[in-house]
Amino acid sequence: MQLLTTDQRVRQLQDRMAVHDVDACVFLLPENIVLLTGFYVRIPGLGIAFVPREGEASLMVPSYDMDRARVTWSGDLRNFSAVVDAKPATGPLTKSLQGLLGVADGVQAHLSDLCERHGARGGRIGFEGSFEQVSPAILIEPNCVGLPTQAMLKQVFATEELFDVFELIEQIRAVKTDYDLERLSVVNEIAQFGLEAFHEAAVPGSTDAQVRSAVESAIANRGHGYRGARSVRGLATVGSGRDLVTHGWNYQITTGRTIEEGDLVMVEMGTVADGYWADNTRTVVAGAAGTELQQQADKVVWQAIRAALEAAVPGARAGDVDAAARRVCEESGLPGVFPHQTGHGVGYRYHESTPNLVPNGDAILREGMCIAVEPAFYGLEYGGGVRQEHNAIVRPGGAVALTTLDLQFGTAPVSA
Amino acid sequence: MQLLTTDQRVRQLQDRMAVHDVDACVFLLPENIVLLTGFYVRIPGLGIAFVPREGEASLMVPSYDMDRARVTWSGDLRNFSAVVDAKPATGPLTKSLQGLLGVADGVQAHLSDLCERHGARGGRIGFEGSFEQVSPAILIEPNCVGLPTQAMLKQVFATEELFDVFELIEQIRAVKTDYDLERLSVVNEIAQFGLEAFHEAAVPGSTDAQVRSAVESAIANRGHGYRGARSVRGLATVGSGRDLVTHGWNYQITTGRTIEEGDLVMVEMGTVADGYWADNTRTVVAGAAGTELQQQADKVVWQAIRAALEAAVPGARAGDVDAAARRVCEESGLPGVFPHQTGHGVGYRYHESTPNLVPNGDAILREGMCIAVEPAFYGLEYGGGVRQEHNAIVRPGGAVALTTLDLQFGTAPVSA
């Protein structure tokens, strides 16, 4: 299996940097390090990418992560002392995790060197200014880019001119490369282990917490090593029965509630493998076939997903995809058509904001985009709600699902 | 059990706002919402706190979270439409999760109203500018405060003057209230469920991933409902054998490696219950008593923890606590004394930066601070490393541990 990334993402970014007259960019968010280098940061902040307007990009990692970085990144690779070979440092990053771990000085020395080598001193420096929703690193505790990083960049690059790279990243990240698609295929197959565990565990007598544990355990235990996956985690939420109504029937929270026969049980599930994410939802009826209304809702949700995938062709508007799914639900005459978005982008993050599949959404779909589609019905009539969610890749013949398009109430799986 | 917070934190903040001439503060980070109101945000961004310089603070939550917010917050409570009753919105927050979920307009309307009521228009507005390490919300996917939030605040409050509240929050959060201490006691007892599961699961034949799953499952399955805990999660990392060396023996990453007899196995474990965090590490030898050197290291680490806790009295300097633990390790004559910090603050986050227990650290310890203490030895001689980590509350007679001060290699627990 080919794990090495190419410099395709770096070149895409450099093309846009030229247009906006940006001299260099510095990245600290794990999701953008994955995008540019394939490296999945272990401890938040301990993995930094530098991209000059022209020439080779650089990846900086702790010394103990050099071998791991080489699995995906063949470009310039530098190391710094952290955790096991560092003393806590002082400087602009002391407010942040980087300071706590004593890494600030080493990273700043590399950045100063890169600044001089690439003639970026006093230039326009790109930074992650508008990322207010981010992906965590392997060890989960999240890092952000705020004032300390901005102060450090101004000092190191001797500039007052920082440029927010959010839009540039949005433009390139939504369309996945062949490398990305391989990784997304892997993480969706691993997600399926979690869905299988959910179907087995969501039975009367289990607690919601136990079902969540079974789902996440299956993802971790079967996912590590699967098709070369190295760092895997499931982050699921399970709700059931009346909790789906009283606690908000969408994006429920997990409790210790015991599932009873005939309860609706819903799992909302993020799965991450080596920095690539899948987003899946399934709803089942515990120990029963479900009421006629639940079964109807289940069937219509499935039809709505199919309609959304068929509409998700290159050139389509996000609003058209939303309308396709919403129309199927509305025309069914069933109550409680979902009020939220039909879906969203997914891949480098559990939820990506491009394309946003909402009513009148004006994003244009392009081949290779990865979308999550999640139509639903909610209401007391259903005992909560019925939602399914699949991830799919936009293709000329319609989006191709990355997991089996099964119905949730025990019907045999139907292939896409 | 008393779950309701008091307005003690709000008053502490208001005292400091007066000193810095800050007219109002707006908080979007889950950890600061917990600090001020006790409310543990479900979906990142969907929970906002407003604190005026004088008078009552306000908490804004999605309509479906009103009952949940009332469990801890008795002050002004407002709701907005999100997810189940909202259409995606436009505006300055559309780049962020808040925009994706259609909440921007509702929140801005509340903030505009609060701005007028409290005379904050054109004033100095506090925001979370320097939080580069943050705690996630219940559903984990993290949110940050960046340029979109700053633009929104400037627009709503008709001001150009934003004030970074990082230092004000740091000053008050490090010392825990009685309410906090109750919550920290609960989460540490829940963490102990994970530690028990670790001792049972870390045996030859298990994979590191399976051990992690066992630890996290025990925390979730036994933790929900324990002493009133509502939202519980373990976020563990397990490494073993030669991986503890080749993958960096500190802050290892979990893989599918199968544990062999005599392997060192280490768990680094964050536990969160209702927004309060514990940070624990344990090392064991799988299926064996350990070599003489491993046993010596184990014993010295335990002595170092005791020394750190004895030194952690009100008025002590962080550097003194670090020195107390480090001296015990150095005077033992064993190789590979830990190069990292002796410890750090913990509570609202897995890792808090005050007090930072590092060599020459100048933070002054105060009664009620919650610290994590994690001395260790690392090296090939040990087959990786031996680390234990305990959380404790600073008291006049020395810090009091929140979990049992057990030795890791099977010795009977020793009470603190």
Chai-1 contact restraints between the chains, C-beta under 6 A:
chainA,res_idxA,chainB,res_idxB,connection_type,confidence,min_distance_angstrom,max_distance_angstrom,comment,restraint_id
A,R42,B,I253,contact,1.0,0.0,6.0,A-B,restraint_1
A,I43,B,Y251,contact,1.0,0.0,6.0,A-B,restraint_2
A,Y64,B,G248,contact,1.0,0.0,6.0,A-B,restraint_3
A,V83,B,N250,contact,1.0,0.0,6.0,A-B,restraint_4
A,V83,B,Y251,contact,1.0,0.0,6.0,A-B,restraint_5
A,V83,B,H340,contact,1.0,0.0,6.0,A-B,restraint_6
A,V84,B,N250,contact,1.0,0.0,6.0,A-B,restraint_7
A,V84,B,P339,contact,1.0,0.0,6.0,A-B,restraint_8
A,D85,B,P339,contact,1.0,0.0,6.0,A-B,restraint_9
A,P88,B,Q341,contact,1.0,0.0,6.0,A-B,restraint_10
A,P88,B,V358,contact,1.0,0.0,6.0,A-B,restraint_11
A,K95,B,S130,contact,1.0,0.0,6.0,A-B,restraint_12
A,S96,B,E132,contact,1.0,0.0,6.0,A-B,restraint_13
A,S96,B,Q133,contact,1.0,0.0,6.0,A-B,restraint_14
A,L97,B,Q133,contact,1.0,0.0,6.0,A-B,restraint_15
A,L100,B,S353,contact,1.0,0.0,6.0,A-B,restraint_16
A,G129,B,G146,contact,1.0,0.0,6.0,A-B,restraint_17
A,G129,B,L147,contact,1.0,0.0,6.0,A-B,restraint_18
A,S130,B,K95,contact,1.0,0.0,6.0,A-B,restraint_19
A,S130,B,G146,contact,1.0,0.0,6.0,A-B,restraint_20
A,S130,B,L147,contact,1.0,0.0,6.0,A-B,restraint_21
A,S130,B,P148,contact,1.0,0.0,6.0,A-B,restraint_22
A,E132,B,S96,contact,1.0,0.0,6.0,A-B,restraint_23
A,E132,B,N143,contact,1.0,0.0,6.0,A-B,restraint_24
A,E132,B,C144,contact,1.0,0.0,6.0,A-B,restraint_25
A,E132,B,G146,contact,1.0,0.0,6.0,A-B,restraint_26
A,E132,B,P148,contact,1.0,0.0,6.0,A-B,restraint_27
A,Q133,B,S96,contact,1.0,0.0,6.0,A-B,restraint_28
A,Q133,B,L97,contact,1.0,0.0,6.0,A-B,restraint_29
A,Q133,B,N143,contact,1.0,0.0,6.0,A-B,restraint_30
A,V134,B,P142,contact,1.0,0.0,6.0,A-B,restraint_31
A,V134,B,C144,contact,1.0,0.0,6.0,A-B,restraint_32
A,P136,B,P142,contact,1.0,0.0,6.0,A-B,restraint_33
A,I138,B,I253,contact,1.0,0.0,6.0,A-B,restraint_34
A,I140,B,L235,contact,1.0,0.0,6.0,A-B,restraint_35
A,E141,B,Y350,contact,1.0,0.0,6.0,A-B,restraint_36
A,P142,B,V134,contact,1.0,0.0,6.0,A-B,restraint_37
A,P142,B,P136,contact,1.0,0.0,6.0,A-B,restraint_38
A,P142,B,P142,contact,1.0,0.0,6.0,A-B,restraint_39
A,N143,B,E132,contact,1.0,0.0,6.0,A-B,restraint_40
A,N143,B,Q133,contact,1.0,0.0,6.0,A-B,restraint_41
A,C144,B,E132,contact,1.0,0.0,6.0,A-B,restraint_42
A,C144,B,V134,contact,1.0,0.0,6.0,A-B,restraint_43
A,C144,B,C144,contact,1.0,0.0,6.0,A-B,restraint_44
A,G146,B,G129,contact,1.0,0.0,6.0,A-B,restraint_45
A,G146,B,S130,contact,1.0,0.0,6.0,A-B,restraint_46
A,G146,B,E132,contact,1.0,0.0,6.0,A-B,restraint_47
A,L147,B,G129,contact,1.0,0.0,6.0,A-B,restraint_48
A,L147,B,S130,contact,1.0,0.0,6.0,A-B,restraint_49
A,L147,B,D164,contact,1.0,0.0,6.0,A-B,restraint_50
A,P148,B,S130,contact,1.0,0.0,6.0,A-B,restraint_51
A,P148,B,E132,contact,1.0,0.0,6.0,A-B,restraint_52
A,D164,B,L147,contact,1.0,0.0,6.0,A-B,restraint_53
A,A209,B,A220,contact,1.0,0.0,6.0,A-B,restraint_54
A,A209,B,N221,contact,1.0,0.0,6.0,A-B,restraint_55
A,A209,B,H224,contact,1.0,0.0,6.0,A-B,restraint_56
A,Q210,B,N221,contact,1.0,0.0,6.0,A-B,restraint_57
A,S213,B,S217,contact,1.0,0.0,6.0,A-B,restraint_58
A,S213,B,A220,contact,1.0,0.0,6.0,A-B,restraint_59
A,S213,B,N221,contact,1.0,0.0,6.0,A-B,restraint_60
A,S217,B,S213,contact,1.0,0.0,6.0,A-B,restraint_61
A,S217,B,S217,contact,1.0,0.0,6.0,A-B,restraint_62
A,A220,B,A209,contact,1.0,0.0,6.0,A-B,restraint_63
A,A220,B,S213,contact,1.0,0.0,6.0,A-B,restraint_64
A,N221,B,A209,contact,1.0,0.0,6.0,A-B,restraint_65
A,N221,B,Q210,contact,1.0,0.0,6.0,A-B,restraint_66
A,N221,B,S213,contact,1.0,0.0,6.0,A-B,restraint_67
A,H224,B,A209,contact,1.0,0.0,6.0,A-B,restraint_68
A,H224,B,T255,contact,1.0,0.0,6.0,A-B,restraint_69
A,H224,B,G256,contact,1.0,0.0,6.0,A-B,restraint_70
A,G225,B,G256,contact,1.0,0.0,6.0,A-B,restraint_71
A,S231,B,I253,contact,1.0,0.0,6.0,A-B,restraint_72
A,L235,B,I140,contact,1.0,0.0,6.0,A-B,restraint_73
A,G248,B,Y64,contact,1.0,0.0,6.0,A-B,restraint_74
A,N250,B,V83,contact,1.0,0.0,6.0,A-B,restraint_75
A,N250,B,V84,contact,1.0,0.0,6.0,A-B,restraint_76
A,Y251,B,I43,contact,1.0,0.0,6.0,A-B,restraint_77
A,Y251,B,V83,contact,1.0,0.0,6.0,A-B,restraint_78
A,I253,B,R42,contact,1.0,0.0,6.0,A-B,restraint_79
A,I253,B,I138,contact,1.0,0.0,6.0,A-B,restraint_80
A,I253,B,S231,contact,1.0,0.0,6.0,A-B,restraint_81
A,T255,B,H224,contact,1.0,0.0,6.0,A-B,restraint_82
A,G256,B,H224,contact,1.0,0.0,6.0,A-B,restraint_83
A,G256,B,G225,contact,1.0,0.0,6.0,A-B,restraint_84
A,P339,B,V84,contact,1.0,0.0,6.0,A-B,restraint_85
A,P339,B,D85,contact,1.0,0.0,6.0,A-B,restraint_86
A,H340,B,V83,contact,1.0,0.0,6.0,A-B,restraint_87
A,Q341,B,P88,contact,1.0,0.0,6.0,A-B,restraint_88
A,Y350,B,E141,contact,1.0,0.0,6.0,A-B,restraint_89
A,S353,B,L100,contact,1.0,0.0,6.0,A-B,restraint_90
A,V358,B,P88,contact,1.0,0.0,6.0,A-B,restraint_91
